[in-house]
Amino acid sequence: IDPKAHLRDQFYSTVSFRSEIPLPYFSFEEYEIKAPDYVSFDKGIKGASFIANNCDSMNNREAMVRGIMATGFRVDCLSGCLHNADPPHGLSMDNKRMLMRQYLFHLAFENQNEDDYITEKLWGSLEAGVIPVYLGAPNVRLHAPEGSIIVAADFASPQLLGEHLQKVTNDGEVYEQYHAWRKQDLSDTFLRKYNFTRTHSECRTCLWAYAKKKGLGWNHENQRIAPPHLSREICTDDMSGLASRPFR
């Protein structure tokens, strides 16, 4: 995002929340992330699933997976990248949500580490009722519900991360702590951040374009037109017919 792009009448609609029209992967219409029927500590496979086909990622997530596996912690790589296991009996890659639900964890590893670039890998695993082990956006904590994820970057090495995951699989109380947020209302912070996703991006784009065309204000957080507060004393230029006050 070039902060001076607007001076050239260039504007953005990307996953970045600095865009004029942000396009996050999450929306309230697509994901029910609270999933009260989360995976039972006693029934889920005490390991993690990993689903990715690109094994040449920009952030070298493959090395992180290998490092975790080297600790002896179980990671079932179910798709093309590092494939070492097939879907459990009766399941297929056509239903990733059900695949994730067989495990206590899912390695929600993006293919690059960029602020706000948080894909279905995170939101889908929250919806599946598992604990996401997240690698990707450095500012993920500004997005995910508090206490809902394990952030790989918090650990100095894949080995330490693997040891922590092993600890959680051996302690039901610690496991439950990662699901405690599901039993509460979503925070006001989360609701404010993503409330605009209740309106489709195409509609938000039209609203923004209308505001831009008509010289109206724009509330970036709410993605809504903000009508200007104008003085009733509006003067027009006799030659051009354009308003000269309170505008410049």
C-alpha beads as a LAMMPS data file, in Angstrom:
LAMMPS data file: protein, C-alpha beads

248 atoms
247 bonds

1 atom types
1 bond types

-500.0 500.0 xlo xhi
-500.0 500.0 ylo yhi
-500.0 500.0 zlo zhi

Masses

1 110.0

Atoms # bond

1 1 1 0.000 0.000 0.000
2 1 1 1.550 3.266 -1.123
3 1 1 0.394 5.955 1.356
4 1 1 0.678 8.588 -1.382
5 1 1 -1.313 6.642 -3.961
6 1 1 -4.425 8.765 -3.362
7 1 1 -2.533 11.788 -4.678
8 1 1 -2.487 10.003 -8.041
9 1 1 -6.150 8.971 -7.699
10 1 1 -5.137 5.359 -7.098
11 1 1 -7.005 3.388 -4.448
12 1 1 -6.949 -0.115 -2.977
13 1 1 -9.250 -3.032 -2.317
14 1 1 -7.116 -5.804 -0.807
15 1 1 -6.898 -7.894 2.372
16 1 1 -4.987 -5.016 3.994
17 1 1 -7.085 -3.008 6.433
18 1 1 -5.260 0.064 5.112
19 1 1 -7.178 -0.362 1.843
20 1 1 -10.023 2.002 1.099
21 1 1 -12.188 -1.122 0.750
22 1 1 -10.681 -3.960 2.840
23 1 1 -11.370 -7.490 1.577
24 1 1 -10.656 -9.800 4.519
25 1 1 -11.153 -13.528 4.176
26 1 1 -13.398 -13.484 7.232
27 1 1 -17.005 -12.355 7.137
28 1 1 -19.967 -13.094 9.381
29 1 1 -21.799 -14.481 6.364
30 1 1 -19.142 -17.113 5.647
31 1 1 -17.872 -18.298 9.027
32 1 1 -19.403 -19.294 12.345
33 1 1 -16.123 -19.312 14.194
34 1 1 -17.425 -19.859 17.723
35 1 1 -18.390 -23.475 16.933
36 1 1 -19.681 -24.477 20.387
37 1 1 -19.293 -28.163 19.443
38 1 1 -15.515 -27.971 19.457
39 1 1 -13.386 -31.111 19.275
40 1 1 -13.419 -33.124 22.489
41 1 1 -10.089 -33.542 24.250
42 1 1 -10.827 -37.229 24.792
43 1 1 -11.988 -38.025 21.250
44 1 1 -9.758 -35.955 18.982
45 1 1 -6.499 -37.336 17.575
46 1 1 -3.725 -35.981 19.779
47 1 1 -1.890 -34.369 16.942
48 1 1 -2.328 -31.798 14.191
49 1 1 -3.476 -31.790 10.608
50 1 1 -1.598 -29.860 7.934
51 1 1 -3.222 -29.150 4.574
52 1 1 -1.212 -27.381 1.861
53 1 1 -0.165 -28.095 -1.700
54 1 1 2.416 -25.350 -2.186
55 1 1 5.696 -26.651 -0.750
56 1 1 7.722 -23.655 -1.868
57 1 1 6.247 -21.007 0.423
58 1 1 7.671 -17.522 0.871
59 1 1 7.953 -17.968 4.656
60 1 1 9.378 -21.504 4.539
61 1 1 6.485 -22.975 6.515
62 1 1 7.634 -26.429 5.411
63 1 1 10.713 -26.132 7.656
64 1 1 8.460 -25.265 10.593
65 1 1 6.352 -28.371 9.974
66 1 1 9.428 -30.582 9.747
67 1 1 10.811 -29.076 12.940
68 1 1 7.619 -29.813 14.843
69 1 1 7.542 -33.378 13.541
70 1 1 11.178 -33.860 14.602
71 1 1 10.093 -33.520 18.240
72 1 1 7.918 -36.604 17.863
73 1 1 4.681 -34.640 17.858
74 1 1 2.189 -36.106 15.399
75 1 1 1.492 -34.036 12.298
76 1 1 -0.594 -35.620 9.535
77 1 1 0.201 -33.864 6.241
78 1 1 -2.898 -34.787 4.286
79 1 1 -2.393 -33.039 0.939
80 1 1 0.466 -32.551 -1.505
81 1 1 3.037 -30.759 0.635
82 1 1 5.032 -33.148 2.875
83 1 1 2.353 -35.801 2.372
84 1 1 2.678 -38.518 4.999
85 1 1 -0.910 -39.561 5.733
86 1 1 -4.236 -40.105 4.011
87 1 1 -7.561 -38.794 5.302
88 1 1 -9.101 -40.943 8.049
89 1 1 -11.486 -43.684 6.888
90 1 1 -14.639 -42.345 5.286
91 1 1 -13.308 -38.818 4.767
92 1 1 -11.757 -37.043 1.811
93 1 1 -10.086 -33.783 0.911
94 1 1 -13.459 -32.548 -0.321
95 1 1 -14.483 -31.716 3.250
96 1 1 -11.564 -30.000 4.959
97 1 1 -13.676 -28.966 7.917
98 1 1 -14.443 -32.567 8.830
99 1 1 -10.805 -33.504 8.285
100 1 1 -9.684 -30.856 10.755
101 1 1 -12.260 -32.001 13.293
102 1 1 -10.504 -35.341 13.661
103 1 1 -7.550 -33.632 15.398
104 1 1 -6.986 -31.406 18.415
105 1 1 -4.916 -28.943 16.348
106 1 1 -4.606 -27.648 12.825
107 1 1 -1.397 -26.082 11.519
108 1 1 -2.884 -22.928 10.000
109 1 1 0.289 -21.895 8.196
110 1 1 0.026 -19.143 5.576
111 1 1 2.448 -19.122 2.661
112 1 1 3.765 -15.656 3.579
113 1 1 3.935 -13.379 6.608
114 1 1 2.147 -10.107 5.880
115 1 1 0.005 -7.967 8.170
116 1 1 -3.729 -8.621 7.738
117 1 1 -3.125 -11.518 5.312
118 1 1 -5.177 -14.047 7.279
119 1 1 -6.844 -16.659 5.121
120 1 1 -9.352 -19.454 5.510
121 1 1 -6.585 -21.488 7.112
122 1 1 -7.266 -19.664 10.378
123 1 1 -10.983 -18.945 10.103
124 1 1 -11.782 -22.431 8.816
125 1 1 -9.961 -24.138 11.675
126 1 1 -11.734 -21.962 14.256
127 1 1 -15.040 -22.882 12.645
128 1 1 -14.035 -26.552 12.705
129 1 1 -13.690 -26.362 16.491
130 1 1 -9.964 -27.079 16.720
131 1 1 -7.052 -25.057 18.072
132 1 1 -5.234 -23.271 15.239
133 1 1 -1.446 -23.223 15.434
134 1 1 -0.873 -20.081 13.420
135 1 1 2.036 -18.957 11.265
136 1 1 1.577 -15.894 9.095
137 1 1 0.412 -12.337 9.691
138 1 1 2.539 -10.689 12.409
139 1 1 -0.525 -8.750 13.629
140 1 1 -2.807 -11.802 13.871
141 1 1 -3.611 -11.010 17.519
142 1 1 -5.352 -7.840 16.345
143 1 1 -7.743 -10.097 14.435
144 1 1 -8.272 -13.470 16.128
145 1 1 -10.420 -13.725 19.283
146 1 1 -8.225 -13.426 22.354
147 1 1 -6.884 -16.728 23.620
148 1 1 -8.133 -18.702 20.620
149 1 1 -4.852 -19.549 18.866
150 1 1 -1.282 -20.673 19.401
151 1 1 1.082 -18.301 17.584
152 1 1 4.148 -20.050 16.174
153 1 1 6.193 -16.841 16.301
154 1 1 5.949 -16.864 20.110
155 1 1 8.371 -19.793 20.203
156 1 1 12.095 -19.460 19.595
157 1 1 12.223 -22.677 17.563
158 1 1 9.964 -25.325 16.012
159 1 1 11.233 -27.716 18.674
160 1 1 9.912 -25.521 21.494
161 1 1 6.603 -25.185 19.677
162 1 1 6.366 -28.964 19.272
163 1 1 7.084 -29.433 22.969
164 1 1 4.302 -26.991 23.860
165 1 1 1.813 -28.802 21.638
166 1 1 2.782 -32.089 23.280
167 1 1 2.186 -30.504 26.675
168 1 1 -1.311 -29.369 25.664
169 1 1 -2.202 -32.850 24.396
170 1 1 -1.321 -34.202 27.853
171 1 1 -3.276 -31.630 29.866
172 1 1 -7.017 -31.350 29.385
173 1 1 -7.278 -28.185 31.483
174 1 1 -4.767 -26.325 29.324
175 1 1 -6.576 -27.582 26.215
176 1 1 -9.894 -26.225 27.509
177 1 1 -8.336 -22.827 28.124
178 1 1 -7.833 -22.407 24.367
179 1 1 -11.567 -22.948 23.874
180 1 1 -12.796 -20.769 26.765
181 1 1 -13.503 -17.858 24.385
182 1 1 -16.166 -19.946 22.642
183 1 1 -18.341 -19.857 25.765
184 1 1 -18.416 -16.055 25.853
185 1 1 -19.724 -13.361 23.554
186 1 1 -17.337 -12.190 20.895
187 1 1 -15.493 -9.126 22.161
188 1 1 -16.603 -5.625 21.216
189 1 1 -13.188 -5.143 19.634
190 1 1 -13.713 -8.086 17.267
191 1 1 -17.276 -7.045 16.452
192 1 1 -16.231 -3.477 15.665
193 1 1 -13.328 -4.631 13.525
194 1 1 -15.385 -6.972 11.354
195 1 1 -18.880 -5.508 11.518
196 1 1 -18.451 -4.010 8.040
197 1 1 -18.225 -7.530 6.554
198 1 1 -21.983 -7.853 7.044
199 1 1 -22.220 -5.722 3.899
200 1 1 -20.933 -7.351 0.710
201 1 1 -17.725 -5.901 -0.688
202 1 1 -19.407 -5.000 -3.984
203 1 1 -21.935 -2.854 -2.121
204 1 1 -19.179 -1.236 -0.054
205 1 1 -17.261 -0.467 -3.240
206 1 1 -20.311 1.247 -4.740
207 1 1 -20.866 3.259 -1.555
208 1 1 -17.225 4.365 -1.506
209 1 1 -17.315 5.330 -5.198
210 1 1 -20.513 7.333 -4.673
211 1 1 -18.986 9.176 -1.716
212 1 1 -15.844 9.868 -3.757
213 1 1 -17.835 11.124 -6.723
214 1 1 -20.117 13.366 -4.657
215 1 1 -17.400 14.705 -2.356
216 1 1 -18.951 13.107 0.726
217 1 1 -17.136 11.841 3.786
218 1 1 -16.217 8.191 4.323
219 1 1 -16.084 6.308 7.625
220 1 1 -13.308 3.817 7.008
221 1 1 -13.951 1.670 10.096
222 1 1 -17.657 1.235 9.385
223 1 1 -17.298 1.388 5.587
224 1 1 -20.165 3.852 5.388
225 1 1 -20.791 7.248 3.818
226 1 1 -20.329 10.052 6.337
227 1 1 -22.356 13.104 5.223
228 1 1 -20.436 16.342 5.715
229 1 1 -21.631 18.834 8.318
230 1 1 -22.061 22.053 6.364
231 1 1 -22.926 25.592 7.276
232 1 1 -26.314 26.775 6.028
233 1 1 -24.549 29.833 4.627
234 1 1 -23.382 28.498 1.307
235 1 1 -22.109 31.029 -1.199
236 1 1 -21.854 30.293 -4.904
237 1 1 -19.603 31.809 -7.491
238 1 1 -21.666 33.750 -10.013
239 1 1 -19.390 32.799 -12.903
240 1 1 -19.013 29.075 -12.292
241 1 1 -22.027 28.313 -10.125
242 1 1 -19.776 26.325 -7.796
243 1 1 -19.988 26.574 -4.043
244 1 1 -17.210 28.744 -2.649
245 1 1 -18.031 28.479 1.048
246 1 1 -17.691 26.409 3.227
247 1 1 -15.795 24.527 0.501
248 1 1 -12.411 25.517 -0.904

Bonds

1 1 1 2
2 1 2 3
3 1 3 4
4 1 4 5
5 1 5 6
6 1 6 7
7 1 7 8
8 1 8 9
9 1 9 10
10 1 10 11
11 1 11 12
12 1 12 13
13 1 13 14
14 1 14 15
15 1 15 16
16 1 16 17
17 1 17 18
18 1 18 19
19 1 19 20
20 1 20 21
21 1 21 22
22 1 22 23
23 1 23 24
24 1 24 25
25 1 25 26
26 1 26 27
27 1 27 28
28 1 28 29
29 1 29 30
30 1 30 31
31 1 31 32
32 1 32 33
33 1 33 34
34 1 34 35
35 1 35 36
36 1 36 37
37 1 37 38
38 1 38 39
39 1 39 40
40 1 40 41
41 1 41 42
42 1 42 43
43 1 43 44
44 1 44 45
45 1 45 46
46 1 46 47
47 1 47 48
48 1 48 49
49 1 49 50
50 1 50 51
51 1 51 52
52 1 52 53
53 1 53 54
54 1 54 55
55 1 55 56
56 1 56 57
57 1 57 58
58 1 58 59
59 1 59 60
60 1 60 61
61 1 61 62
62 1 62 63
63 1 63 64
64 1 64 65
65 1 65 66
66 1 66 67
67 1 67 68
68 1 68 69
69 1 69 70
70 1 70 71
71 1 71 72
72 1 72 73
73 1 73 74
74 1 74 75
75 1 75 76
76 1 76 77
77 1 77 78
78 1 78 79
79 1 79 80
80 1 80 81
81 1 81 82
82 1 82 83
83 1 83 84
84 1 84 85
85 1 85 86
86 1 86 87
87 1 87 88
88 1 88 89
89 1 89 90
90 1 90 91
91 1 91 92
92 1 92 93
93 1 93 94
94 1 94 95
95 1 95 96
96 1 96 97
97 1 97 98
98 1 98 99
99 1 99 100
100 1 100 101
101 1 101 102
102 1 102 103
103 1 103 104
104 1 104 105
105 1 105 106
106 1 106 107
107 1 107 108
108 1 108 109
109 1 109 110
110 1 110 111
111 1 111 112
112 1 112 113
113 1 113 114
114 1 114 115
115 1 115 116
116 1 116 117
117 1 117 118
118 1 118 119
119 1 119 120
120 1 120 121
121 1 121 122
122 1 122 123
123 1 123 124
124 1 124 125
125 1 125 126
126 1 126 127
127 1 127 128
128 1 128 129
129 1 129 130
130 1 130 131
131 1 131 132
132 1 132 133
133 1 133 134
134 1 134 135
135 1 135 136
136 1 136 137
137 1 137 138
138 1 138 139
139 1 139 140
140 1 140 141
141 1 141 142
142 1 142 143
143 1 143 144
144 1 144 145
145 1 145 146
146 1 146 147
147 1 147 148
148 1 148 149
149 1 149 150
150 1 150 151
151 1 151 152
152 1 152 153
153 1 153 154
154 1 154 155
155 1 155 156
156 1 156 157
157 1 157 158
158 1 158 159
159 1 159 160
160 1 160 161
161 1 161 162
162 1 162 163
163 1 163 164
164 1 164 165
165 1 165 166
166 1 166 167
167 1 167 168
168 1 168 169
169 1 169 170
170 1 170 171
171 1 171 172
172 1 172 173
173 1 173 174
174 1 174 175
175 1 175 176
176 1 176 177
177 1 177 178
178 1 178 179
179 1 179 180
180 1 180 181
181 1 181 182
182 1 182 183
183 1 183 184
184 1 184 185
185 1 185 186
186 1 186 187
187 1 187 188
188 1 188 189
189 1 189 190
190 1 190 191
191 1 191 192
192 1 192 193
193 1 193 194
194 1 194 195
195 1 195 196
196 1 196 197
197 1 197 198
198 1 198 199
199 1 199 200
200 1 200 201
201 1 201 202
202 1 202 203
203 1 203 204
204 1 204 205
205 1 205 206
206 1 206 207
207 1 207 208
208 1 208 209
209 1 209 210
210 1 210 211
211 1 211 212
212 1 212 213
213 1 213 214
214 1 214 215
215 1 215 216
216 1 216 217
217 1 217 218
218 1 218 219
219 1 219 220
220 1 220 221
221 1 221 222
222 1 222 223
223 1 223 224
224 1 224 225
225 1 225 226
226 1 226 227
227 1 227 228
228 1 228 229
229 1 229 230
230 1 230 231
231 1 231 232
232 1 232 233
233 1 233 234
234 1 234 235
235 1 235 236
236 1 236 237
237 1 237 238
238 1 238 239
239 1 239 240
240 1 240 241
241 1 241 242
242 1 242 243
243 1 243 244
244 1 244 245
245 1 245 246
246 1 246 247
247 1 247 248
